[in-house]
């Protein structure tokens, strides 16, 4: 049984990113498809974002190019565009006040 495009790209992107990151247990790759785009959403440990992005964004641009080439090669009839997005964790919010390094409670 052949894999769908989403499964194929998710597995391929995960394998590529797995080799780059240090904290492999925090790596998550999700695919969101629309009629015009395929979005590869990546979550990783906070310390690994710099490795994924690379100097001047060269690593993430290369990853996007490789994933797009794999999609074109494996599924030539699919004309959707592949995009990659890093999902960053949001700071802790309590009672509408962002706590960054402090322990201030809002009553």
PyMOL commands that set and color helices and strands:
alter all, ss='L'
color gray80, all
select helices_A, chain A and resi 5-18+24-26+46-53+55-74
alter helices_A, ss='H'
color red, helices_A
select strands_A, chain A and resi 28-33+37-43+81-86+93-94+97-98
alter strands_A, ss='S'
color yellow, strands_A
deselect
rebuild
show_as cartoon
